[in-house]
C-alpha cells in the first residue's frame, strides 16, 4: 500500500490548516480527510501500527504524485519525543515541509487557541511562563535540526507563514514545485484562510476534554466528529465578543520583551539555516 512521500510537520498556529487545504486542492496531491493523524507520536497513534497508517492512504488515486499528511504535534519537542526517528524508519525518503511564523506572535496565537478550545484558563503571564510548550514550539531551529539529523537539508522546505498570507500565489507555487507537482495549478480555495483563532467560539474545559477524548479513541471516524460537534454545541460557553477576547488575551509589553530575548538565539540559528525567510521578524 501507499505511504506518504511528504509530511507537513508544523509549526502549530502558522497556517498549516490553510496549507493543508491548498495542497488537497491540487489534482496531483493526495492528503487524508483527517488532517492531524499524529501517527508518529508514541502518545497518540504509533501503537496502532503501520497497517493503521497505511489505511489512511488507501484511496490514493493513480494520478497522485505527492502523497502526504500534516500533523503539527510532530514539531513539539520535547513534549513529544522520537518523532523524526520513527518517521525516518517508516518513510526515509519523504520530503518535510515546516511552516514558521514570528515566534512571539505564534506563542500569542497558541495561547489564544487554547483559551478558545477550553484547555487554558490561566492568565497569559502565568500560562506562558509556566508551560514550556508555548516557547519550545517557537524554537524553530531546535525543532528543524532534529529532522535534519535524519533528512538532508534539500528535502526540507522551511516557509514563512507571513509569506503564505501576503504572497500566497508565489509561496503555493514554490510548495508545489518542491513536491514535484504542477506548480502552475490554481484553485478557488487558494483565496481562503482556514481555522483562524480569532474567529473561533470559546468553549468550556468540559467540552475540550470530551473532544480530545473522543478524537483520541476514534481518530478517523466520521461518526466521532459528528458526536464531538454535537457535544461541543450542547455545552459550549457563550462566545466572548472578539474585541473583548483580544483584550483579555493581549500580550503585555514586558512579556513580549522577555520572550523576544529568550528566542533571539534560536531565530538567528534559523536565519542561518533558512536564509532571508525570517527577515521580516523584528526580534532585535
N, C-alpha and C positions, 0 to 999 in steps of 0.2 A: 504494500500500500504506500501511498504518498506521504512524505513528511515535509515540513516547511523547508524552504531554501532561503528564507529571510525571517527576521524577528524584530519587531519594534519593542525595545526594552524599556522605554520610558523617555524622560522622567515624568512623574506624576504632575498634573496641572501645567502641562506645557503645550497642550493642543493635540495630544495623541489620539483622542477620540475623533477629532476632525480629520486628522491624517488617516485614521483607520477607514473612515467613510470615503475619503478621496481615493484611497487605494482600492477599496472594494468596488468602486465605480468603474475601474478600468477593466475592459473585457479580457485582458491577458493576465489579470491578477485574481487570485482566489484567497479569501480570508474567511474563517468560520463566522457563522451568525453571531456567536458569543465572542465578545472582544477579549475579555480578560480570562484566558484559560488557566494561567498560573500553574502550568504543568511542572515546571522545573523547580517549584518550591516544595521542599520536604514537608512544610507545614500545611500545604494545600493538596495538590493532586498528583504529586510524584508517586505516591504509593498506589495509585490506581493502575499504574503500569503502562508500558508503551502501547499496548493494543488500545487502551482507552484514548490515548493521544492520537493514534493513527485514525481512529474513527471520527475524530473531529474534521478530518480532511478526506473523508470517503467520497464526498461529492465533487472533488476537483474535476473540472471539465478538461478534455484533451487539449484545448487551446491555451490553457493556463501556462504561462512561462514562469511566473512568480507566485509562489505559494507561501503564505506567511501567517503570523499571528502577532498580537500586540498585548503585552502584559506589563504594566508599569511597576509592579512589585519586583520585577527582575533587577531593577536598579535601586533597591532599597537595602543595600548592605550597610551595617551589619545586622539589621533587623532580620533579614533573610540571607542565609549563607549558602554557599555551594552552587549557586545558580550557573555561573559560567562553566564550572566544571561539568555539571550534568548536561548542559547544553552542548558543550564540545564533544561529549561522549556519544550523544544521540544524533546531532546534526553538525558535524565538524566542519562542513563546507558552507555553512549558512552565511548570509550577509546580515549585518547588525545595523539597525537604524536607531540612533539615540537623539532625542529631541531635548534641547536645553532652553533655558529662559533666564532672564535676570534672576540670580539666585535668591535675592531678598524678596522680590516680587512673587517668586514661586512659593516661598515659605508662607507669605501672607495668604495667597490663594489656597494653599494646602490647609492652613488653619481655618479659613472661611468655609472650605468644603466640608471639613469635619464638623464644624458648627452646624452647617446646613443639614447634614445627614443624621445629626444627633449623637455623634461619637465624641464630641468635645464640648465640655461645659465650662471649662476654666477660662479665666481672663487671658487675653493674648500674652501678656507679660509672663504669667505663670506657666502657661502651656508650653510656649516655645523654649523657655529656659529649663523646663523640667523634662521634656521629651526630646531626646536627641534625634528622633526620627525626622523631625522637621528640618534640622540643619543637615543631617547626613544625606538626605535625598537631594540637597542642593550642592553637595560636594561632587560636582560632575567629573572632575579629573580623577578623583579617587574611584568613582564608580566605573568610568570608562577604562581605566588601566586594568581593572580586574578582568574585563572581557579581552583586553589586548594581550593578556598572558596566554590566551588560547586561540585568538583570531588575529590575522595580520591586519595592520592599520588600513590597508587598501580595501578591506572588506567591512570596515565600519564607517558609516556616514553619520557625522555629527552635524546637526542642523539647528538653527535658532528658531524658537517659537515666534519671536518678533518678526522674522523674515517670512515665516509661513502666513502670518496675519497681514503684513504690509506689502509683500511682493509675492503673493500666493502663486501666481502662474509660473513665475521663474523657479520657485522652490519645488513645486509639484513636478515640473519638467525635470529638474535635477534628480528628484527621488525616482521617478520613472526610469530615467536613464541609468541610475545606479542599480536598479533591479533588473535591467535588461528588457524592459517592455517599451512599447511605442511611446516616446516622450512627447509627441505632439497631441496625444489624446486629451480632450477636454470634455467635461460633463457639467450639467446644470448644478450638481451637488457641490461643485467647487466654489460656488458663491456663498455657501452657508458656513456658519460656525456651530459646533455642537457642544453640548454639555457645559455651558457656561455656568460657573458657580453663582454669579450674581443674579442669575435668572431662576435659581432653584428655590423651592419651598423649604423652610426649616422644619425638621421633623424631631420627634422626641427620641430620647435614648432607647425607649422600648421598641420603637419602630426600627431603629438601627440594628438592635440585637436580633430581632426577628428576621430582618432582611439578610444579615450576614450569615445567620444560622441556616436559613433555607438555601441560600446560594452555595454554601459550603457542602451541603448534603445533596443538592440537586443542581450541579453547576451548569448543565446544558439542557435542562428540561423546560420546555415552553410552559408547561403547567405551573412549574415553580415560579416563573416570572409573573404569571398572572396572579398567583397566590400572593406573592410579595407585593405587587401593586395594590391588590385589594386590601391587604392588611395595613399597608402603609397609608392608604387613603382613609381607612377607618379610624386610625388612631393618631393621625398627624396633628401637630400643633397648628394653630393659625399662623400663616406666614407673616413674618415681620415685613414691613414695607422696606424696599431695598435701601432707601436713604437711611432709615433707622438702623438697619443691619450694618451698613457700612460704617456708621458712627461707632457702633458697639465693637466692631472688629477692626477698627483703624489701627495702624501700627504707630506707636509713639516714636518720636524722632530719636530718643535715646536708644530704644531697642533697635531701630534701623541702623544707627551708627555702630552699635555693638555687633550686630550680625555682619555688617559690612567688613569690620575689622577681622572677624573670625573667618570670613570667606575669601578675602583678598588673595591669600597664597594659593588656594585651590583654583581660583579663577585665573590667576597668572599661569598656572600649570596647564589649564585647559586652553588658554590662549596659545601657548607653545605647541599644544597638540593639534588644535583646530584652526589656527591662524586668526584671521580678522573676523571670524564668526561672532566673537564676543566684543567687537569693537564699540558697539553702541551701549554697553553696560557701563554706567558711571559708578565704579566702586573705588574711586581714588579718594 
